[in-house]
Amino acid sequence: MDFTIPASIKSFLDEIDAFIDSDIRPLEAEDDNIRFFDHRREDARTDWDRDGLPNEAWESLLAEAKRRAIAAGIFSYPFPTEHGGRDGSNLGMAIIREHLAVKGLGLHNDLQNEHSIVGNNIGLLLMLQYGTEAQKADWLPGLKSATKGFAFGVTEPDHGSDATHMESTAVREGDEWVINGVKTWNTGVHKAHSDMVMARSSGEAGDAHGITAFLVPMDAPGVEVEEYLWTFNMPSDHARVRFTNVRVPHDAIFGGEGRGLQVVQHFFNENRIRQAASSLGAAQYCVNESVAYAQERKPFGKPLASNQAIQFPLVDLQARCEMLRALIHKTAWLMDEQGAFSVSGKVSICNYQANRLCCEAADTAMQVHGGIGYSRYKPFEHIYRHHRRYRITEGSDEIQMRRVAGYLFGYMKQRKPKGVE
């Protein structure tokens, strides 16, 4: 097995770095934009008087960075060539996401807002795979330019990870569907044109089939954002949204009647391997910074690095980074070779292990750096707060371990979900 990074990916990493130096770093330095990344970052990003949402200046800066990345042909790397991309692979995206995260905080990559100069545009990929011709014509221009998007309304207040028991319903009346229900942790609806709402249209509670995805405009009558939920990691754009007798046309169905969960599951693996790579990169950043600091800091007349109490935790973290990197690369490569659902168990291993590793690396970095590590003058508290969410939101550690157990003990098989072509 050849572990060499393919030449095309290596060349693109060089292109990314040159673009960051020429376009992103100067933008980051303009107009005190560094306030969004230094010790003022949480306050600078948050509109405390508007439900704790990201403020307009912060989101405008992210939009400008994306605009420049799109113009440079960087953002569209994972898109098909016929849509302006480079047919980016899962292996390529894993390597790129780690490469960006290992640079630390910056306008090049800030996952608090799922922002990156290399797009992880799941909405576009879903639209290409499942959208009707009319939906593609309506959505693709905005998705490719990052000027239009839809949120994902899956989770419900009383059902969390168990989407098959959702209480939201859709009832057909002629050429329309009437949707009722409540969604929570509905991320990004403050900017989204529409919400991709999952609602049961047939079948019984617990059935995977019979849940339909609808593209519901956020300004449709009966759509109400009840609350934006304040979190450990602010700003927050996670809403609780109520749908009361919301009427949408039949052509609002996305991916086929009764196949909503399959639509989402189809790209879970691709998204999770990329997210695991980002957590790995952030963990490696914490290790790198801690090693450098331990070599410079000299309490009691000798470098911190000479103490085994400092060495051993960082050695252990580095060992885990190396092993996880090998598994992430292997898993992403297998996804490219055999399809996303051929490696579901491995994706789950990568995901929960990477998220745990990142949290432990950030915590260790705080300890190695002492008081300054605990402060906001270093980025470790930000990394910890952000990546701690992924131990829940990407499928909790326990859900991921349950999936691995299912494959390990033979209760589940590595195969496509029912109904996915």
C-alpha positions in Angstrom: 0.0 0.0 0.0 1.3 3.4 -1.0 0.9 6.1 1.7 2.4 8.9 -0.5 0.1 11.8 -0.9 -1.0 11.9 -4.5 0.9 14.5 -6.6 -2.4 16.3 -7.6 -3.4 16.7 -3.9 0.1 17.8 -2.9 0.1 20.4 -5.7 -3.3 21.7 -4.6 -2.1 22.1 -1.0 0.7 24.3 -2.3 -2.0 26.3 -4.2 -4.0 26.7 -1.1 -1.1 27.9 0.9 -0.2 30.5 -1.8 -3.8 31.7 -1.9 -3.9 32.0 1.9 -0.7 34.2 1.8 -1.9 36.3 -1.1 -5.6 36.8 -0.3 -6.7 35.6 3.1 -3.9 36.8 5.5 -4.2 40.3 4.1 -8.0 40.3 4.6 -7.6 38.9 8.1 -5.3 41.9 8.9 -7.6 44.6 7.5 -9.9 46.8 9.6 -9.0 45.0 12.8 -10.4 41.7 11.5 -8.0 39.9 13.7 -10.4 40.7 16.5 -12.4 37.7 15.3 -9.5 35.4 16.0 -7.6 36.8 19.0 -8.7 37.0 22.6 -11.7 39.1 21.6 -13.1 36.4 19.2 -16.2 35.3 21.1 -17.4 38.8 21.8 -16.5 40.1 18.3 -18.4 37.3 16.6 -21.5 37.3 18.8 -24.5 39.6 18.5 -25.4 39.4 22.2 -28.5 41.5 21.7 -29.9 39.5 18.9 -30.4 36.0 20.4 -26.6 35.3 20.5 -26.5 34.9 16.7 -23.3 35.5 14.7 -23.1 39.2 14.0 -23.3 40.8 10.6 -19.7 41.9 10.4 -18.4 38.4 11.2 -20.6 36.7 8.6 -19.8 39.4 6.0 -16.1 38.6 6.5 -16.7 34.9 6.1 -18.7 35.6 2.9 -15.9 37.8 1.5 -13.3 35.0 2.1 -15.5 32.5 0.3 -16.0 35.0 -2.6 -12.2 35.2 -3.0 -11.8 31.5 -2.7 -14.5 30.9 -5.4 -12.9 33.4 -7.7 -9.5 31.6 -7.3 -11.0 28.2 -8.0 -10.1 27.0 -4.5 -13.6 26.8 -2.9 -15.0 24.5 -5.5 -12.4 21.7 -5.3 -14.9 18.9 -4.3 -17.4 19.9 -7.0 -17.7 18.0 -10.3 -15.8 19.6 -13.1 -19.0 20.4 -15.1 -19.9 22.6 -12.1 -16.6 24.4 -11.9 -14.9 22.0 -9.5 -12.0 19.6 -9.7 -13.8 16.3 -8.9 -12.1 16.3 -5.5 -11.9 12.9 -3.8 -12.7 11.9 -0.3 -9.0 11.3 0.3 -8.2 14.7 -1.0 -10.8 16.4 1.2 -9.6 14.5 4.3 -6.0 15.6 3.6 -7.1 19.2 2.9 -9.3 19.5 6.0 -6.5 18.3 8.2 -4.0 20.6 6.4 -6.2 23.6 7.1 -7.0 22.8 10.7 -3.4 22.2 11.7 -2.7 25.8 10.9 -4.8 26.9 13.9 -7.4 29.6 14.0 -7.8 31.9 11.1 -10.0 33.1 8.3 -8.8 30.2 6.1 -10.8 27.7 8.1 -13.1 28.2 11.1 -15.4 25.3 11.8 -17.4 27.2 14.4 -19.5 28.4 11.4 -18.6 25.4 9.2 -16.5 27.9 7.2 -13.6 26.9 5.0 -11.9 28.3 1.9 -12.3 24.8 0.5 -16.1 24.2 0.4 -17.7 21.3 2.2 -20.9 22.1 0.3 -23.1 19.1 1.3 -26.1 20.9 0.0 -24.7 21.1 -3.5 -23.7 17.5 -3.6 -27.1 16.4 -2.3 -28.8 18.6 -5.0 -26.7 17.0 -7.8 -27.5 13.5 -6.5 -31.2 13.8 -5.6 -32.6 17.1 -6.9 -35.2 17.2 -9.8 -34.2 19.1 -12.9 -36.4 22.0 -11.8 -34.8 22.0 -8.3 -31.3 21.9 -9.8 -32.1 24.9 -12.1 -33.4 26.8 -9.1 -30.7 25.9 -6.5 -27.4 25.2 -8.2 -26.3 28.7 -9.1 -26.7 29.9 -5.5 -25.2 26.8 -4.0 -22.1 27.0 -6.2 -21.6 30.7 -5.4 -22.4 30.2 -1.7 -25.1 32.8 -1.9 -28.1 30.5 -1.3 -28.5 27.5 0.8 -30.8 25.3 2.9 -30.7 24.1 6.5 -31.4 20.6 7.7 -34.4 20.1 9.9 -33.9 16.5 11.3 -33.6 16.5 15.1 -36.7 16.9 17.3 -36.9 18.0 20.9 -38.1 14.6 22.2 -36.2 12.3 19.9 -32.6 13.4 19.4 -30.6 10.7 17.7 -33.6 8.5 17.0 -34.9 10.1 13.8 -37.1 7.2 12.9 -39.6 8.1 15.7 -39.9 11.8 14.7 -43.3 13.3 15.4 -43.3 15.8 12.5 -45.9 14.8 9.9 -46.8 15.6 6.3 -50.3 14.9 5.0 -51.1 15.2 1.3 -54.0 17.3 0.3 -54.3 17.3 -3.5 -51.2 18.8 -5.0 -50.0 20.1 -1.6 -48.6 18.7 1.6 -49.4 20.1 5.0 -46.5 19.9 7.5 -46.8 20.0 11.3 -44.0 19.6 13.8 -41.1 21.0 15.7 -37.4 20.8 14.9 -34.5 21.7 17.2 -30.8 22.3 16.7 -31.9 23.5 13.3 -28.6 25.1 12.3 -28.2 28.1 10.1 -31.9 28.9 9.5 -31.3 32.6 10.2 -29.6 32.8 6.8 -31.1 29.9 5.0 -33.5 30.3 2.1 -35.2 27.0 3.0 -35.2 24.3 5.5 -34.9 20.7 4.4 -37.6 19.4 6.8 -37.9 15.7 7.5 -41.5 14.6 8.2 -43.3 11.3 8.4 -45.6 10.9 5.4 -46.4 7.2 5.7 -45.4 4.1 7.8 -45.2 3.6 11.5 -43.0 5.1 14.2 -39.6 3.4 14.0 -39.8 2.8 10.3 -36.9 4.2 8.3 -39.0 4.3 5.2 -41.9 6.7 5.0 -40.0 9.8 6.1 -40.0 12.5 3.4 -37.7 15.5 2.9 -39.3 18.7 1.9 -37.6 22.0 0.9 -39.7 24.5 2.9 -39.1 28.2 2.4 -38.3 29.9 5.7 -40.8 32.7 4.8 -43.7 30.2 4.3 -46.8 30.9 6.4 -46.7 28.8 9.5 -42.9 28.7 9.9 -41.8 30.2 13.2 -38.3 30.4 14.7 -39.2 30.0 18.4 -35.8 30.3 19.9 -32.1 30.3 19.2 -30.3 28.1 21.6 -27.4 29.5 23.5 -24.5 27.0 23.8 -21.1 26.2 25.3 -19.6 27.6 22.1 -20.9 31.1 21.1 -22.1 32.5 18.8 -24.9 30.1 18.2 -27.2 29.7 15.2 -29.0 26.6 16.4 -32.8 27.2 16.4 -35.9 25.5 17.5 -38.4 25.9 14.6 -42.1 25.2 14.7 -44.1 24.3 11.6 -47.9 24.8 11.9 -50.0 23.8 9.0 -47.3 24.7 6.6 -48.4 24.1 3.0 -45.8 23.2 0.3 -46.4 22.0 -3.3 -45.7 18.4 -4.2 -42.6 19.4 -6.1 -41.1 20.5 -2.8 -40.2 16.9 -2.1 -36.5 16.3 -2.2 -35.1 12.9 -3.1 -38.4 11.0 -3.5 -41.4 10.4 -1.3 -40.7 8.3 1.8 -36.9 8.4 1.2 -35.9 11.4 3.3 -33.6 9.6 5.8 -31.8 7.8 3.0 -31.0 11.2 1.4 -29.3 12.4 4.6 -27.6 9.1 5.3 -26.1 9.0 1.8 -23.7 11.8 2.7 -23.2 11.2 6.4 -20.1 9.1 5.9 -18.5 11.6 3.5 -19.2 14.5 5.9 -18.0 12.6 9.0 -14.7 11.5 7.5 -14.0 15.2 6.6 -15.0 16.3 10.1 -12.8 13.6 11.7 -9.9 14.9 9.6 -10.6 18.5 10.9 -10.5 17.3 14.5 -7.3 15.4 13.8 -5.7 18.6 12.4 -6.8 20.7 15.4 -5.4 18.0 17.7 -2.1 18.0 15.9 -2.0 21.8 16.1 -2.4 21.6 19.9 0.4 19.0 20.1 2.7 21.1 17.9 2.1 24.3 19.9 2.7 22.4 23.2 5.9 20.9 22.1 7.3 24.2 20.9 6.2 26.0 24.2 7.7 23.2 26.4 11.0 23.7 24.6 11.0 27.4 25.2 9.6 27.7 28.7 12.2 27.3 31.4 10.8 27.3 34.9 13.3 26.4 37.7 16.1 26.8 35.2 15.4 24.1 32.8 13.0 23.6 29.8 9.6 22.1 30.5 10.4 19.6 27.8 13.0 17.9 29.9 10.3 16.7 32.3 8.8 13.3 31.5 5.5 14.5 33.0 5.4 16.9 30.0 6.9 14.5 27.5 4.7 11.4 28.0 1.2 12.9 27.6 2.4 14.7 24.4 4.1 11.5 23.1 0.8 9.6 23.7 -1.2 12.2 21.8 1.3 12.3 19.0 1.1 8.5 18.7 -2.7 8.6 18.5 -2.5 11.4 15.8 -0.2 9.2 13.7 -2.4 6.1 14.0 -5.6 8.0 13.4 -4.2 9.7 10.4 -3.4 6.4 8.8 -6.9 5.1 9.4 -8.5 8.3 8.1 -6.5 8.2 4.9 -7.2 4.5 4.5 -11.0 5.0 5.1 -11.3 7.9 2.8 -9.3 6.0 0.1 -11.7 3.0 0.5 -14.7 5.3 0.1 -13.3 6.5 -3.2 -12.6 3.0 -4.4 -15.7 1.1 -3.1 -18.3 3.7 -2.2 -19.3 5.6 1.0 -21.3 2.8 2.5 -18.5 0.2 2.2 -16.7 1.6 5.3 -19.4 2.8 7.6 -17.9 1.1 10.6 -14.5 2.6 10.0 -16.0 6.1 9.5 -17.6 5.8 12.9 -14.3 4.8 14.5 -12.5 7.7 12.9 -15.2 10.1 13.9 -15.5 9.4 17.6 -11.8 8.8 18.1 -10.8 12.0 16.4 -13.3 14.1 18.3 -12.1 12.6 21.6 -8.5 13.1 20.6 -9.0 16.8 19.8 -10.7 17.5 23.1 -7.9 15.7 25.0 -5.2 17.5 23.0 -6.7 20.9 23.7 -7.0 20.1 27.4 -3.4 18.9 27.5 -2.3 22.0 25.7 -4.0 24.2 28.3 -2.1 22.3 31.0 1.3 22.5 29.4 0.9 26.2 28.8 -0.3 26.8 32.3 -2.2 30.1 33.0 -1.7 31.5 29.6 -3.1 28.3 28.1 -6.3 28.7 30.1 -6.7 32.2 28.9 -8.3 33.4 25.7 -4.9 34.7 24.5 -4.3 31.2 23.3 -6.8 29.3 21.1 -7.0 26.1 23.1 -10.2 26.9 25.0 -11.8 27.8 21.6 -10.7 24.6 20.0 -12.0 22.6 23.0 -15.4 24.4 23.1 -15.9 24.0 19.4 -14.8 20.4 18.9 -16.6 19.2 22.1 -19.8 19.7 20.2 -18.8 17.1 17.6 -18.9 14.4 20.2 -22.7 15.0 20.1 -23.7 16.6 16.9 -22.0 14.3 14.3 -23.6 11.4 16.0 -22.7 11.1 19.6 -19.7 8.9 20.7 -22.2 6.4 21.9 -24.1 6.3 18.7 -20.9 5.9 16.7 -19.7 3.1 19.0 -23.1 1.4 18.7 -22.7 1.4 14.9 -19.2 -0.1 15.2 -20.6 -2.8 17.5 -23.3 -3.5 15.0 -20.8 -4.3 12.3 -18.3 -6.0 14.7 -20.9 -8.4 16.1 -22.8 -8.9 12.9 -26.1 -7.1 13.7 -25.4 -4.7 10.7 -23.8 -5.2 7.4 -21.7 -2.8 5.3 -24.2 -2.0 2.6 -26.2 0.9 1.1 -29.4 1.9 2.9 -32.6 0.5 1.5 -33.8 2.6 -1.4 -30.4 4.2 -2.2 -29.3 3.5 -5.8 
